[in-house]
Amino acid sequence: MARIAGIDLPRNKRIVIALTYIYGIGRSTSDKICTKLGVPETRRIQDLTEEEITRLREEIEKSGMPVEGDLRRVEGLNVKRLIEINCFRGQRHRRGLPTRGQRTKTNARTRRGKKRATVANKKIAPSKG
């Protein structure tokens, strides 16, 4: 099993798809890495030699892009900064609502969570006395 950036890549996937399992590497970046190293995109991870895996690992480190833990830390600090300065986006993050202007009257279920059942107001009868 190939281990790159702390992630075990699935053996039976094509290399272009397998690289996208690393947080911070998408399809276009994995395409660029494969063409730069001259590895055919149809090749599967299990068919790679140790030398090719090492070259892949070095290329990802050398690219200077934050991936996996570093990228998660940077994104977390960015969100924390927004919350700290109390800007509008920070307030939305704090409340767990969409931050980019989407409507919330309907939709936004992913961000707001499961619907809660509405509790009917119970009318209290005036006491006679």
Disulfide bonds with the S-S distance in Angstrom:
none
